[in-house]
Amino acid sequence: MTVGIVGLGLIGASFAKSYKEFSQDTENNFSVRILAYDKDESVTLMAKMQGFCDDTLTKDNLKECDLVLICLYPRATIEYIEDNQCYFAKNGLVIDTCGTKRKVCEAGFRIASKNGFEFVGGHPMAGTKYSGMSHSKATMFNGAPMVIVPSRFDDMELIDRVSKALYPAQFGSFGISHADTHDEYIAFTSQMAHLVSNAYIKSPRANAHKGFSAGSYKDMTRVAWLNNKMWSELFIENKDNLIKEIDTLVDELLKYKKVMEQDDEETLAKLLEEGKKRKEEIDG
């Protein structure tokens, strides 16, 4: 199997390492050739030196790839697909890894249909607070969910093909979603968590938290440490859904604020009980 990887950051390099590691276990009966491209040539060279990239991915050898994983930000992903649409293998599988799906999938489906390759939206639900190849690892996706957005939901052959192509990464599960649904829910489950954490840490009390903080502080601030350029692009691209979630949270916070201003302990207790019950209902 020949796999092309575009972008050797945290996600792209982790994919390359996972495929190489999977191929090294003789019991898997799997061989892979990794072709990779990064705009920073020194990164590609380092990947070759470390043994998880066999050669540089170019327009000339792109057609040799059975699978191409595009591990870039959304706008760069669309630009890469547009620039290389004539070079993908006929019936080849192209999967992106962006955190939002509507714009990427719209462009990917449209361009793929005109050029004879198969585009599938993808979102690996894994990562760390760090970015870059130096923090990548072969086990990044082990047991993690992978959301895929196919162009056709009744094409079980395509979905099976995607799951088999991604098997070496060792995802724990595959979820199938429409792009609109993905972006709506990811605004709540991921983007809001990062946004709220990032805003919370700006409290003037944060500098002196040591000695007064424990698990709740760590939980609340963990994802404040983020890649600001990537998340800014994702937030703006999904701003309609994200703003709705912000408005919902602000409305709820104002309820708590109002009853505290009124010293209404009984209503405050009810609000807190509502939140507790909601958590129990959702996550048991």
Secondary structure as UniProt FT lines:
FT   STRAND          2..6
FT   HELIX           10..24
FT   HELIX           26..28
FT   STRAND          33..37
FT   HELIX           41..50
FT   STRAND          55..56
FT   TURN            59..61
FT   HELIX           62..64
FT   STRAND          67..70
FT   HELIX           74..84
FT   TURN            85..87
FT   TURN            90..91
FT   STRAND          93..96
FT   HELIX           102..115
FT   STRAND          118..124
FT   HELIX           133..135
FT   TURN            138..143
FT   STRAND          145..149
FT   TURN            153..154
FT   HELIX           156..165
FT   HELIX           167..169
FT   STRAND          173..176
FT   HELIX           179..186
FT   HELIX           187..191
FT   HELIX           192..200
FT   TURN            201..202
FT   TURN            204..205
FT   HELIX           206..208
FT   TURN            210..212
FT   HELIX           215..221
FT   HELIX           222..224
FT   HELIX           228..237
FT   HELIX           239..261
FT   TURN            262..263
FT   HELIX           265..283
//
